[in-house]
Amino acid sequence: MKIWDKGFDNDPQIDAFTVGKDRELDLLLAPYDIEGTMAHITMLSEVGLLKADELEQLLPALEKLRQEALEGKFTISGEDVHSEVEARLGPLGKKVHTGRSRNDQVALDIKLFTRARIARTVKKVESLFGLFLQKADELKDVLMPGYTHLQVAMPSSFGLWFSAFAECLCDDLTLLKAAWDINNRNPLGSAAGYGSSAPLNRARTTELLGFPTLAYNSIYAQSARGRCERTVAFAYAALAETLGKFATDGCLFVSQNFGFLHLPDAYTTGSSIMPQKKNPDVFELVRGHCNRLQGIPNDIRLITGNLPTGYFRDMQLLKEIYLPLFDELDSCLDILLHAIPAITVEKELMSKPLYEQTFCVEEVNRLVAQGVPFRDAYRQVGQAVQNGTFHFSGELRHTHEGSLGNLCLDKIQARFKKLIADIG
């Protein structure tokens, strides 16, 4: 029986279509739905809408269900997680919905789920940041060519390359922090979007659920559905862009044409026809996943962007797009955390004649230091390149912040640590 049953049977095809994937996806939300119910009935008891002995019976039963959900043993035979929990509680289950709608229940479930998943992702990002910074420090003196327009341009280093991604993670974490703050507001008590005449204490459930504040306006608490998910998805898309760019560089740098990086054989895959192939599929799949993740904010916008104020069933489809993104992004973080420590670099790259012209600007600046006007030095070095006589045998003198000789790893690390401290 459905919790909204009115004494008639639904058309089976309509029923199947409207339920959609809720039973499957709601298993991800089950621990949070039960947690929300425990907070809600505690508040109901305190405001006199539930007897103390009823609360004493309900809380242990709900905790048992929550443990089932955490262990992956919870199943849904009814319409969704909300109806399943009520049914499992027996006759007393009929009282736990007072002052709530499934609208604010699912909004709460998604916020609690999101909060937990952002915290999990941040831990992985912290590990990846540490790995990038470690590699940057280890390889700060190992030179590699830098490119513009995919043409050899100026000297770079593996330390400069790795630390670029470390600092990029700082910006990604800034967006995750904003998403965390927007998500971390309690919608419970907004009911179907217009509040309730029951004497609810929303501040109390906010406290019980560990939110720093609540979504005050009941209409906005519901209208934020889609908006909040899109904001979180945008932050994850930015992180995906960073991982995807690293993976793209990885694909290029392990190819024979570059040969900058080397993956152990066990980290590559082969070809069914070419016996020599050792393919960097791990990088290619990270890139593919991350490209797909970057489209999710727009997918969410297309579902909710033109909805009038109020709740509409279109919002159900958000779960299908939104809930899986966390596992997909985290899997990319996990595989990079596994693969990057195994990467080795080619340490004698810059001794190859191919990269001689990387040092053209170094020679220009050497001449400028001797008093030659920049434009004259520029033309002089350019002419030597044209004549095939260019050669650089001086020393690199990069001292400014963020250059080869001054990576500012301590400054990047301090910024990241502050951002980490601000989340939670």
N, C-alpha and C positions, 0 to 999 in steps of 0.2 A: 504494500500500500504506500502511496506517495503521501508526503506530509501535507500536500495541498489537495488531497483527495476530496472530491465533491459528490461521490456516489455514482459516477459513471466511468465506463472503461474508455481509455484512449485508443484511438486507431493505432495498431502496432507499428505501422510504418512511420507515422508521425512521432510516436514515442521514441523509436530508435534514432530518428534523425535529430530530435531535440535534445536527447540525452548526449548524443555525440560521443566524445572520448572522455566524458567527465569521470566515469568510474575508474578508468586507467590513470588519468592525470591526478585525480583527487587523492590517490594513494600517496603522492608526493606531499600533499597538503595535510594529510590526516593527523600527524603529530601536532601540527600547529592549530588545526581546527579544535582538537581536544584541549590543547593548552588554553585557547581562547574561551572555550566553554567553561573550563575550571575557573578562570578569572571572572567570567560573567556571572556564574551562579554564586560565587563567593560574594560578589557585590549584591546580587538579588537577595541573598540572606541578610546582608547588613542593612538593606533598605526595607526589609520586612515582607518581601515577595516570595520568600522560600523559608521554610521552617529549619531551625538549626539541626534537628535530627535528620531531615531530608538531605541537607548539605553533607552531613556526616556519612550518609550512605552513598551519595553521588560521587564525592571526591575520590574515594578509593577505587570505585568502579571505573571512573574516568582515567585514573592513573594507570590502572591495569590495561585499559585500551590504548593509552599512550605508549606504554612499553611494547605492546603488540605492534603498534605502528612503527616504532623505532627499530624493532627487530625484523621488520618486513613480513610480519605474520598477519597483519590486518587485511581483511578483505571487504569488498563492498558488493553486496547483493541487491541493495536498493537503488534509488535513483542517483544518489551522490553521497559524499562523505557526511554531509549534514544530517540527512535522513538516516544513514546507517548508524551514526552515533546515538541519535535519539532512540532508535529501535533497540539497540544493544543495552540501553539503560532500563528497559522495561517500563512499567507504569510511571515511574518518576521521570522518565525521559520526556514525558509530555509537558513538563514544567520548565525545561531548560531554555526554551526558545522565547520566553517572555521578554518583550522589549527589543527583540532582535528581528532582523530579516535575513534571508540567505544572502542578500546584497552586502550588508555590512559584515556578515560572517566571512564570505569569500574575500572581500577586500582586506579584512584582518588577516586571514590565512596567508594571502599572497604577500602581505607586508612582513609577517613573521618569517615566512619562507625566504623572502628576499634578504631580510636582515641576516639570517643565518648563512645564506649562500654568499653574500658579499663578504662577510667575515672570513669564510673559508677561502674565497678567492684572494683576499688581501694577504692571507698567510702565504699562499703560493707566490704571489707577486713579490712579497718580501724575500722569499727564498731566491727567486729569479734575479731580483735586484742585487742581492748579495753575490750571486754567481757572476753576474756581469761585472760587478766592481772588482771581484777577485781576479777574474781574467784580465781586466784592464790593468790592474796593478802588476800582475805577472808579466804582461806582454807590452808594457808601456814603452820599452826601448826597441821593440821589434818593428821595423819599418815595413810598410806596404804602400803601394801606389794609391793615391786618391784620384777619383774620377769626376769630371763634369761632362755631360753629354755622352757618357760612356767612352770618353777619350781620356788618356793619361793626362793628369793635370798637375798635381802637387804631391809632395810626400805626406803620407798619413802614417798611422801605426795601428797595430792591432789593439793597443790600449785605447787609442782615441776612438776606434770603431766600437769596441765593446762598451766604453763608458758613454757613448752617444745613446745607446739603448737604455743604459741605466738611468740617464737623466730624462729620457723620454718617459720612463715608467713613473717618474715624479709627476709629470703632467697628467698621466693616466690616473694616478692615485688621487690627484686633485679632483678630477671628474668623479671618481668613485666616491670620494668624500661628499661631494655635492649630492650625488644620487643617494647615498646613505642618509643624509640629513632630510631630503625630501621624502624618502620612503619611511623614515622612522617617526611617524606620527600616527596616533591611534584613531582609526575610523569607527571603532565599535561604539554602538549607541546611536549612530546616524540612521540605523534601520534601513528603510527603502529609499532614504535620501531626504526624509522630512522629519527625522527625529521620532520620538515616541511620547505618548502621554503617561507612560509608566514612569515612576519617580526614580529614574536611573541616576547613578553617580558615575559619570564618565571619567572624572578625575581619578576615581578609585581603580577602575579597570586599567587606566593608563599606568598607574603606579604598579599594579599587580603584574602587568605584562612587560614592564621594563622600558616603556617608551618615555622619552624626555618630555614629550608634549603630546597634545591630541590635535586631530584635524577638527577645528572648532565648528565650522559651518557645516551643517548636515548635508546640504546640497552639494557643497564642494567636496566633502568626503567621498561622495559617490561619483561626482563628475571627474575626480582625479583618477578614476579607473582609466587606464589607457595612457593618461598623461604621466603618471608615476612610472608605469612599466616602460614607457618610451624613454623617459629620462635615464632609467637604469640601463636599458638596452643600449642607449647612446654611449654611456660610460663604458660598457663592455665592448661596444664597437670600436671605441678609441683604443682600448687595450688590444683588441684583435688586430687593429691596423699596425700597432707596434710589433706584435708577434709575427704578423704576416710579412712585414718589411724585413725583419731579421731572417725569416725563412727564405724570402726571395734572394737576399744576399747570400745565404747559405747555398742555395741551388747554384748560383753563379760561381761562387768561390770554390766549390768542390769540383767544378767541371775541369776537364783537361785544359781548356783554353785559358783558365785562370790559375788553378792549382794553388790557391792561397791556403785553403783548409783541407784537412783530410779526415774522413770518417772511417772508423774501424770497419772491416768487412762485415762484421756481424750486425752493423747498424745500417747496412744497405740492402737492396733487393736486386734480383736479377731479371734477365730477359728470357722469354721463352724461345727466342730465335738467335740472339746474339750472345755467344758464350763469354764475351769479354766484359759485359755490362755489370757495373756496380752502381745502382741508381740511388740518388738521395731522396727516395720516396717519403721519408719522414718529414723532410722540409716541404716537399710539394703538397703533402696532405695537410700540414699545418697551414700553409698558404691558402689552400682551398677552403678549409673550415673557416679560416679567419675572413676570407672574402665573403662567404655566406653570412657570417655573423654581422658583418657591416651593413647588410640589407635589412636586418630585423627592425630597427627603429622606424624605417619607412613602412614596413609591413604592418606594424602596429598603428601608425598614423592612418593608413588606408582603411582600417577597420573602424577607428573611433573618431577620426578627425572631423567628420561632418555630422556627428550625432547631436541632436538638441539636448538641452538640459534634462537630466533624468536618467533612469536606468533603462537599458535595452538589452535584449538577449544577444545582440551582436558581441557584447563584451565576453560572452562565454568563449568565443573563438580566440581571445587573447591568450588563454592558458596554453593552447596548442602551439602557439608561436613562442611564447615567453618562457614557460617553465623549462623547456629543454635547453635553452641557450647556456645555462650555467654549467651543465655537464659538458657541453661541447667546448666551451672556452677553457674550462678547467682541465679537460683532457689534453688540450694543446699546451697548457702550462706544464702539465705533468711530463709530457714527452720531451719538451725542451729541457726541463730540469734533469731528465735522464740522459739526454743526448749531448748537451753542451759540455759536461765534464770530460767526455770521451774525444772531443774535437782536438786535433793538433794543428799547428800552423807551420807554414813554410817559412823558415827564419832567414833564408838567404835570397829572398825575392829580389831585393833592390840591387843585387850584384849583376842581374841580367841586363844586357845592352838594351833590351826592349824598354826598360824603365829609366834610361839615362835622362830623357827629357823631363822627367818628373821634377828635376832639380833646376829647371830654367829660372823660376822665380827666385830660388836661392841665390843664383848667380847675379840676377838683377839687383837683389838687395845687397849682395856683397859689394857690387860696384857702387851702389848708392852710398854705402857706408864709407867708401873711399872718396866721396865727393862728386861722383858722376851724377848729373841730373837724371831723375827717374826715366824720362822719355828717351834720353840718349842711351841709357843703360838697356832699356827695353828694346830699342832698335838694334843695338849691338848684339845682344843675345839672340834676337830673332834672326839676324843675318847669319850668325854662326850656325844656327839650326838649319837654315836654308842651304848653307854651304857644306853641311855635314861635318863641321869641325867643332861642334859644341861638346864640351866636356866639363864636368864639375868635380872638383876634388877637395872642396872645402868642408867645413863642419856646419852642421845645422845649428842655427841659433834661434830657437823658438822659446820665448820666455813669457809671453803674455798669457793671461788667464784663459784656459781652455785650449791652449795650443799643445803641440807635441811634447814640449818640455815642461808643461805646467797643466796637467789634466784636472786639477782642482777636485780630485776624488773625495777629499775630506768635506768640501763644500757641498758636493752632490749628496754625499751620505748624510750630512746634517739636515739638509732639506727633506730628504726622504724620511728620516727618523721623526721629524716634526709632524709630517703628514700622517705617519702611522699612529703617532700618539693622539692625534685629533679624531681618529675613527674609533668609536666604541662608546 
